Amino acid sequence: MATFSTLQQRVKDELIDAPTVVTTYVPTWINAALFWLQAQHNFQVMQSELQVTTSSTPALGTSQTHVLTQIPADWKCKRGIPYYAWFIGYVQQMEWFAEREYTYRQWNAADYNQVGPPCHLLIGEAENAQYPPVPSSPSNNLTGLNIEVFPFPDGSSDWSDGNYRIHIPYYRYLPALSAGGDTNWFTLDGPQAEFVVRYAVWQGFLILEDEQRASVHKSMAVGAQYDGSRMPSLGGWARMVVDMDKGIMSQPARQLGMRRDVYAPRDQRRQ
């Protein structure tokens, strides 16, 4: 497995006679390559889950709040279906609201009598009338956005404290590489490391205003036909990494598949 130091050295070796003022940016380009690829596709390694406990809730009153927590700093997007877990072992599915307008069509946010088990979640929009924004509150830089829960928690779960244990699956961005020995799935020898190196070398030759070499490494990194937006046009090492990830969870040839005949023998395979 390639380390952060190994990748940096490979990039520097391929930036022929590049001055120090250029090679200084090599670590930045490597992390930019990792971030760029994660922004294009939700990789298996990016799966994560946020676990939150609702706060102690009074029976009624203005001290109630819909705010459950803030989105994690590494948050990319929602994944799967949120749920809360009972103490006795089973779980209850919840749903996401797409935006506040639809939330308020179902729930009256100011009605403190609307209490019960958690049913819906909402990520608060990036709005803040104060400038500069108050720390730890939603703002237009899309950080610190709240996850809100509806209705108000009733404090009546079967846990000893009455609070609900809510699980929120999401996709995260992996931490940036920092120390020389840092590694992750994207630094594995093979297509992953090759993409990172080609992407960084591409950026280096752009800074050096060597368009010919930059074009060659760009084609190796993302393909000659990549138009900058559409995934079907993505090629090069980046496409191979994405396809490898898709293959991780693909169905093996001898795995029992779904059947329309639910009463068929359990060991019978689809014909």
CORTA-V288194 format. One record per residue. N is the residue number from 1. SS is DSSP state (H for helix, E for strand, - for the rest). OMEGA is omega in whole degrees, -180 to 180 (NA if undefined). D_LAST is the distance of its C-alpha to the last C-alpha in whole Angstrom. Layout:
n=[N | N]
ss=[SS | SS]
omega=[OMEGA | OMEGA]
d_last=[D_LAST | D_LAST]
This chain:
n=[1 | 2 | 3 | 4 | 5 | 6 | 7 | 8 | 9 | 10 | 11 | 12 | 13 | 14 | 15 | 16 | 17 | 18 | 19 | 20 | 21 | 22 | 23 | 24 | 25 | 26 | 27 | 28 | 29 | 30 | 31 | 32 | 33 | 34 | 35 | 36 | 37 | 38 | 39 | 40 | 41 | 42 | 43 | 44 | 45 | 46 | 47 | 48 | 49 | 50 | 51 | 52 | 53 | 54 | 55 | 56 | 57 | 58 | 59 | 60 | 61 | 62 | 63 | 64 | 65 | 66 | 67 | 68 | 69 | 70 | 71 | 72 | 73 | 74 | 75 | 76 | 77 | 78 | 79 | 80 | 81 | 82 | 83 | 84 | 85 | 86 | 87 | 88 | 89 | 90 | 91 | 92 | 93 | 94 | 95 | 96 | 97 | 98 | 99 | 100 | 101 | 102 | 103 | 104 | 105 | 106 | 107 | 108 | 109 | 110 | 111 | 112 | 113 | 114 | 115 | 116 | 117 | 118 | 119 | 120 | 121 | 122 | 123 | 124 | 125 | 126 | 127 | 128 | 129 | 130 | 131 | 132 | 133 | 134 | 135 | 136 | 137 | 138 | 139 | 140 | 141 | 142 | 143 | 144 | 145 | 146 | 147 | 148 | 149 | 150 | 151 | 152 | 153 | 154 | 155 | 156 | 157 | 158 | 159 | 160 | 161 | 162 | 163 | 164 | 165 | 166 | 167 | 168 | 169 | 170 | 171 | 172 | 173 | 174 | 175 | 176 | 177 | 178 | 179 | 180 | 181 | 182 | 183 | 184 | 185 | 186 | 187 | 188 | 189 | 190 | 191 | 192 | 193 | 194 | 195 | 196 | 197 | 198 | 199 | 200 | 201 | 202 | 203 | 204 | 205 | 206 | 207 | 208 | 209 | 210 | 211 | 212 | 213 | 214 | 215 | 216 | 217 | 218 | 219 | 220 | 221 | 222 | 223 | 224 | 225 | 226 | 227 | 228 | 229 | 230 | 231 | 232 | 233 | 234 | 235 | 236 | 237 | 238 | 239 | 240 | 241 | 242 | 243 | 244 | 245 | 246 | 247 | 248 | 249 | 250 | 251 | 252 | 253 | 254 | 255 | 256 | 257 | 258 | 259 | 260 | 261 | 262 | 263 | 264 | 265 | 266 | 267 | 268 | 269 | 270 | 271]
ss=[- | - | - | H | H | H | H | H | H | H | H | H | H | H | - | - | - | - | - | H | H | H | H | - | - | H | H | H | H | H | H | H | H | H | H | H | H | H | H | H | - | - | - | H | H | H | E | E | E | E | E | E | E | - | - | - | - | - | - | - | - | - | - | - | - | - | E | E | E | E | - | - | - | - | E | E | E | E | - | - | - | - | E | E | E | - | - | - | - | - | E | E | E | - | E | E | - | - | - | H | H | H | H | H | H | H | - | - | - | - | - | - | - | - | E | E | - | - | - | E | E | E | E | - | - | - | - | - | - | - | - | - | - | - | - | - | - | - | - | - | - | - | - | - | - | E | E | E | E | E | - | E | E | - | - | - | - | - | - | - | - | - | - | - | E | E | E | E | E | E | E | E | - | - | - | - | - | - | - | - | - | - | - | - | H | H | H | - | - | - | H | H | H | H | H | H | H | H | H | H | H | H | H | H | H | H | H | - | - | - | H | H | H | H | H | H | H | H | H | H | H | H | - | - | - | - | - | - | - | - | H | H | H | - | - | H | H | H | H | H | H | H | H | H | H | H | H | H | - | - | - | - | - | - | - | - | - | - | - | - | - | - | - | - | - | - | - | - | - | - | -]
omega=[178 | 175 | 178 | 179 | 180 | 180 | 179 | -178 | 178 | -180 | -180 | 180 | -177 | 174 | -169 | 176 | 179 | 179 | -178 | -179 | 178 | -177 | 176 | -177 | -177 | 178 | 179 | -179 | 179 | 178 | 176 | 178 | 179 | -180 | -179 | -178 | 178 | 178 | -178 | -171 | 176 | -177 | 179 | -177 | -179 | -179 | 178 | 180 | 177 | 178 | -175 | 175 | 178 | -178 | 177 | -170 | 173 | -178 | 180 | 173 | -175 | 179 | 177 | 177 | 175 | -177 | -180 | 179 | 173 | 177 | 179 | -180 | -178 | -176 | 171 | -179 | 178 | 177 | 176 | -174 | 177 | -179 | 171 | -174 | 174 | 179 | -177 | 170 | -180 | -176 | 179 | -179 | 174 | -180 | 175 | 166 | -179 | -179 | -173 | -179 | -178 | 176 | -176 | 172 | -179 | -177 | 172 | -173 | -178 | -178 | -177 | 175 | 178 | 179 | 179 | 176 | -179 | -178 | -174 | 176 | 179 | 171 | -176 | -180 | -179 | -180 | 177 | -175 | -176 | 176 | -4 | -177 | 175 | 180 | 177 | 176 | 180 | -178 | -175 | 174 | 174 | 173 | 179 | 179 | -178 | 165 | -177 | -179 | -180 | -7 | 174 | 178 | -176 | 180 | -174 | 176 | -179 | 172 | -174 | -179 | 179 | -178 | -177 | 177 | -175 | 179 | -176 | 177 | 177 | 172 | -178 | 167 | -180 | 178 | 178 | 175 | -176 | 179 | -177 | -178 | -178 | 176 | 168 | -176 | -177 | 178 | 178 | 176 | -177 | -177 | -178 | -179 | -180 | 177 | -178 | -179 | -178 | 180 | -178 | 178 | 176 | 180 | -180 | -180 | 174 | 178 | -180 | -179 | 175 | -173 | -177 | 179 | 178 | -180 | 179 | -178 | 174 | 179 | 179 | -176 | -172 | 178 | -177 | -175 | -177 | -176 | 176 | -178 | -173 | -180 | 179 | -180 | -179 | -180 | 178 | 179 | -180 | 179 | 180 | 179 | 178 | -180 | 176 | -179 | 179 | -178 | -178 | -176 | -180 | -174 | 176 | -175 | -175 | 178 | 178 | -179 | 178 | 179 | 173 | -179 | -175 | -179 | 180 | 177 | -175 | -178 | -180 | -179 | 177 | -180 | NA]
d_last=[42 | 44 | 47 | 49 | 52 | 50 | 48 | 52 | 53 | 51 | 51 | 55 | 55 | 53 | 56 | 58 | 62 | 61 | 64 | 63 | 63 | 60 | 58 | 59 | 56 | 54 | 53 | 53 | 50 | 48 | 47 | 47 | 44 | 43 | 43 | 42 | 39 | 38 | 39 | 37 | 34 | 33 | 32 | 31 | 34 | 36 | 34 | 37 | 38 | 41 | 42 | 45 | 47 | 49 | 53 | 55 | 55 | 58 | 58 | 59 | 61 | 62 | 61 | 57 | 55 | 51 | 51 | 49 | 49 | 49 | 46 | 46 | 48 | 45 | 43 | 40 | 38 | 37 | 33 | 31 | 32 | 36 | 36 | 39 | 39 | 41 | 43 | 41 | 38 | 35 | 35 | 36 | 34 | 37 | 37 | 38 | 41 | 41 | 45 | 48 | 48 | 45 | 46 | 49 | 48 | 46 | 49 | 53 | 53 | 57 | 56 | 57 | 56 | 52 | 51 | 48 | 45 | 44 | 41 | 41 | 42 | 44 | 45 | 49 | 50 | 52 | 55 | 59 | 62 | 64 | 65 | 64 | 61 | 62 | 60 | 57 | 57 | 54 | 56 | 55 | 54 | 50 | 51 | 52 | 50 | 50 | 46 | 47 | 46 | 46 | 48 | 51 | 50 | 51 | 51 | 50 | 47 | 46 | 48 | 51 | 53 | 51 | 49 | 45 | 43 | 41 | 39 | 38 | 35 | 37 | 36 | 40 | 41 | 42 | 46 | 47 | 48 | 52 | 53 | 53 | 50 | 48 | 44 | 41 | 37 | 39 | 41 | 39 | 39 | 37 | 36 | 37 | 41 | 41 | 40 | 43 | 46 | 45 | 45 | 49 | 50 | 49 | 51 | 54 | 55 | 55 | 58 | 59 | 59 | 57 | 55 | 54 | 52 | 51 | 49 | 48 | 47 | 45 | 43 | 42 | 41 | 40 | 39 | 41 | 40 | 40 | 41 | 42 | 40 | 37 | 34 | 32 | 35 | 35 | 35 | 37 | 37 | 36 | 33 | 32 | 33 | 31 | 28 | 28 | 28 | 25 | 23 | 25 | 22 | 19 | 16 | 16 | 13 | 12 | 13 | 11 | 10 | 11 | 10 | 12 | 12 | 14 | 15 | 12 | 13 | 14 | 12 | 9 | 6 | 4 | 0]
